[in-house]
Amino acid sequence: MSKPHIPQQAFDWYDEYAHGDIDRRTFISRLSSLAVTSLSISAIAAGLTPNYAKAEQVSFNDPDIVASYAEFDSPNGHQRGKGYLVMPKTTDDKTAGVLVVHENRGLNPYIKDVARRLAKSGYVAFAPDALFPVGGYPGNDDAGRKMQREMSRDKIEQDFISAANFLKQHDKISGKLGVVGFCFGGYISNMLAATLPDTIDAAVPFYGSPPKPDIVDKVKGPLLVQLAGLDKRINATWPEYEQVLKANSANYAVHRYEGVNHGFHNDSTSRYDQTAAELAWQRTLAFFDEYLRGVS
């Protein structure tokens, strides 16, 4: 997808806005201070806002997959959860499962498409919606962020723990379970690797913060860490996290994609970088193939 030339400051401010560090008024006010001659402030804001119609890589009508929804119990969370379940259509035998964890705004179309990509590659993919207890993803990222921010973080984490256990025990799963997540989902991927080290067989956090200090030393991997070169906020947390992983002889690998922003895998916004996103995804699939299927 083509994207306008947007100053790096705008990406940095959008990251602050998207993660609740500044409000929308401050974000727009900062954009207005940029000396931009080729683009209006509204054009910059629009370029940073997801356009999901342009980001579908695998149609929900793809003949190779079957998409549906499934609910699961979450006794330590919000009692009940729901997610998008996508399976390969031709899987008569059991196969590995991958939990897909969204950003800090609920189960948006981009994350559903990631789940379909995984099913297209032969995995049973399950993408829970953290917003299900409050009505589900509202169709708007700004509203979704507000909804998720107002929910109990601890209960959301328990919901994803329950979702992982649900998928691990699914009758189409071979017993192997991976997790991939983006932004907030990257944090959840790290958290699950620490909380369920004997349940999660492979974790791929994309630009996610480390687990909480009281559990971080429980991560043993396999872990594939994907970082964006321009992501100052998340990258600042990596050296300390890596020290813990090294001290515990954890099985991990890390890739840093230089010159790209936080969110570079999300192909619905101008933060998307096709070269980095495709390489990161190839590495993700190869990682899952090795640790979930035993294919090297």
N, C-alpha and C positions, 0 to 999 in steps of 0.2 A: 504494500500500500504506500502511496506517495505521502510525504509529510512536509509541512512547511518548515522553513528554517526558524527555529525558536531559540532565543538566547539561553545559555546554560543557567543563568540566574532564574529564569522562569521555571525550569525543571526543578531546581533546588527549592524554590518557594512552593511549587506544587506538592513536592514531597512533604514539606512541613504542613501544608494544608491537609493533605490526604491522611496524615497521621495525627491530626488533631493539635498540632503545635501552634497553629494560627487559625483564625476563623476566615470565612470566605471574604468578608469585607476587607480584611487586612491583605489577603491574597490578591484581590482585584486592585486594591490601592497600590500594592507594590508593582503589579504589572503596569499600571499607568505611569510609573516612574521610569520605565524603560524607554530609551530613545530608539524606537523602532519605526522605520519609515515604510517598510514593505508590507507590514501587517498591522492591523488594528488590534487593540487590546482584546476585543471580543473574538477575533480570529485566533489569537494566541490561546485564550482560554478554551475555545472550541477545539483547538488542536491537542490540548492536554486532556480533554474530556473523552472518555471512551465512546467509540462509535462501533457498536457490536455488530452492526449489519455488514461491516467490512472485514470481520475477523473470523468468520466461520471457515474452518479448514475441512471438517468432516460433517456432512449433513446429518441431521437426526433421521433422515430417510435413507441413509446409506444402506445398501443391501447386505453389507457384511456385518452389521451390528444390530443389536436389539436393545432399545433404551426404554426404561420404565422408572418408577419410583418405588422406594422401599422405606418402611418405617422400622425403628428399632427402639428397644427399651434403654433408658438411661437413668437408672435409679439414683445415682449420685449427682446427676446434672439436672436437666429440666424435665426429667421423667420419661419424655418421649422425644425422639428425633426422627428426621426424615432426610433422605438424600436421593440423588440421581444415580441410578444403577444402570450400567451399560455393559453388555456382554457381547463377545464374538458370536455371531449367528451360528457358526458351524462347529461350536465346541461341544462335542459329545463327551469328551473326556474332561476331567477336571483340569483347571489351569490356575496360575498364580493370580492373586488379587492385588490391586493397588488402590489405596485410599488417596483421594485427591482433595486437597484442602485449599479453600479460597482465601482471598485477601480479606481486609477488614471491612467488608461491605456486603457479605452474604454471597449466595450462590448465583453469580451473574453468568451471562451467556458465554463469556470467555472460558470460565472454569468448566462449564458443561462441555464445551468443545474439547478441552484438554482430556476430559474423561472419555469422550468419543475417540480421540486419537489413540488413547491407550487400548481401548477395546478393539480398534482397527488393527492394532499391533498384537492382538491375541490375549490381552489381559482382561479380567473382570475388574471394572473400575467402579468405584463408589465415591460420590462427591456429596457429602452431607451439607446441609444448609444450617449454619449456626442460628439463622434468624427464624427458623421454623416455629419455635415456641412463641414468637411475637407476630406471626402471620406470614413469614417467609420473605425472601428477597423482593423488595417493592417495585423493581423495574427501574430504579434510579439509584445510582451509586452514592450520591450525596445523602439521600434519605437512608440508604442502607448503612452507610458509615455511622450516621446518627443513631440508628436503631441498635447497631452492634455495640457502640460505645456505651449505651445506657443499660446493657445487659451485664449480668454477673460474669466476669472473666473466668472465675473458678468453675462455674457451672458449664460454661462453654467448653472449657478444657475437659471436663468430665464427659461431656457429650461426645467429644472426639475420641476419647479413650473407649467409650462404649461403642462408637461406630467402628473403631479398629477391631474390637473383639467380635462384633457382629459380622464383619466381613471375613475375618479369620475363620469363623465357624460356618460360613455359608456353604451350602451343599455343592456349589460349583467350584469351590476353592480347593486347590491341591494341598493346602497347608502352608504355603509360602505367602507372605504378605509384605508388600512395600508401601511406602508413603511418599508422596511428592506434594509440596506446598509452596505457595508464593507469598512473600511479604509476611503478613500475619500467619498465613499457612506455612511459611518457612519456619516461623517460630514453633508452630504446632508440630511440624515434622521433627524438629529438634527435641521438643518436649516429649513426644511419643517415643523417640529413640531412647530417652532417659527413663521414662516412666514404664515402658513396656519393652525392655531390652531383649526379652526372650520371645516376644510376640512379633515385633517388627524385624523383618529379615533384611531390609534395605531401606534407607531413608535418604531422600534428596530434597534438602531445603534450598529453595531459591531465595537469596537475599533475605534470610530470616535471622532474627536475634537468637542468642543461645538460650538453653534452658535456664531455669532459675538456679541460683547458686547452691541451694540445698540438694539439687538432684543432678547437676551438670556432670558430676564425676561418675554417674552411672551409665553414661553413654559409652557403648563399646563398639558400635557400628555393626555392619558396614554403613558408612555415611559418605555421601557425595555432596560436598558443599559448593554451591554456585553463587558467585559474588559478582556484582557490577562495579567496574572500576571507579565510577564517579559517585558511588553511593557512600558518602562520608559517614552517615549515621550508622549503618550496619557494619561497614568495614572497621569502624573504630572498636567494635566489640569482638572482632575476630582474633586478634593476637592472644588475648587472655583465654578465649575458648580453645584455641589451638594448643596452648600450653597444657590445659587440662587433658585434652585428648592425647597429647604426646605422653604426659605423665602416666596415663592409664593404659598406654599401649593400645589405644583404640584403632580400629581399622577404618581409616578415613582417607579421602582424597579431596583436594580443593582446586577449583578453577576460578580465576578472576579474569573477567572479560573487560579489557581496558577500553576506555573511551565511551562506555555505555552507562545508562542511568538505571537506577532502581526501577524495576518493572520492565526491563528490556525484553522479557519473554512475552509480555502481553501485547498481542498484535492488534489491539483495538485502539491504541493511542500513539501519539508521536514519540513516546519513549521507546517504542518498539525498535529493535535493531535486528533486521532479518538475519544477517550473517551470524551474530552472536547467539540469537535465539535458536537457529537451526542447529548450530554446533552444540549448544547446551542440551538441546533435546536429543540429538544423536547420542551424546554421552549418557544422558539419562536412560534411554532405552538400552544401551549397551550394558550399563550398570545393572539394570533390572534383569536383563537377560542372563547376566553372569550369576547374580545372587538369588534370583527367584526361579530361574529355569536351569541353571547350571550350564549355560552356553557361554563359552569364552571366545 
